[in-house]
């Protein structure tokens, strides 16, 4: 993410983080998350803010899903079959 004070080579793409969060949420309860570095003055066209917001909403959704969607059903919470029942 470009909106940090010290850039480092490598790192995870959004999709890597999304898969990681969903895998953790499938196996355990997520009880806390911290966004540790975000420098708005270094954000290029708001991309960093958008990425941070998307990751935050994904994590919040995973926390809620793990509390209110039965994992025993055998249907993944993000599958089309479950999305209709959540509306």
N, C-alpha and C positions, 0 to 999 in steps of 0.2 A: 504494500500500500504506500503510495507516495507521500502521504501526509504524516510523516514521522520526522524526528530531528536527526536521527542517525540511520542512514540507509544501509542495508545489508544485502549481500547477494543471495539469491535463492528465495525461499519462502514458499508459502502455500497459496494456491489460487483459491478463489471463492468456492469453486466446486469441490476442491479437496477438503476445505473446512466444512462445507455442508455435509459431505459424506461422513466425515469424522464425527460431527455433532450427532447426526442421526444414528450412527453405529453406537456411540456412547449411550444415547438416550434409549436405545433398544435393550441395552444390557444393564443399565444402572440409572438411578435417579440423579439428575443434575440439580444440585442445590445452590450453586453459586457460580457466578461468572464475573470477571473483571476486564474491562477495556482499559489497558494501561497506558497507551500512548496514542495520542491523536493531536496533530498540530494543524488547526484550521488554516493558519497563514501559509502553510506549505501544501495545502490541498489543491490539486490540479483539477479545475472545473467541477469540483464537488464530488469527484469519483471516490475519494477516501471516505467522505461522510456517507455517501450512498452505500458503499460496501459495508461500513461499520453498522449502519442501520439495518441492512439486509441480514447480516450475521446476527445482530441482536434480536431481530424479530424471529429468525429461525430458531434461536436458542429458547426464546420465550415460548414459542409454539411447541417446541419439543418438551419443555417442562410441563406445560399444560396438557399436552397429549399424553404424556406418561402418567399423569395423575388421573385423567378422566377417560381414557380409551383403554379398553381391556386388551392387554397384550396376549392373553390366552386365546383370543379369537383366531389366531393364525393369519390374520390379514394385517399387512403393514399399514400403519396409520396414514401414510401418504398415498396409498393406493386409491384408484378411482372408486372402488367399492366402499371404502370408508368415508370418502369425502361427501358422498350423498347423505350418509347417516349423521354427519356432523352439522348439517345445515338446519 
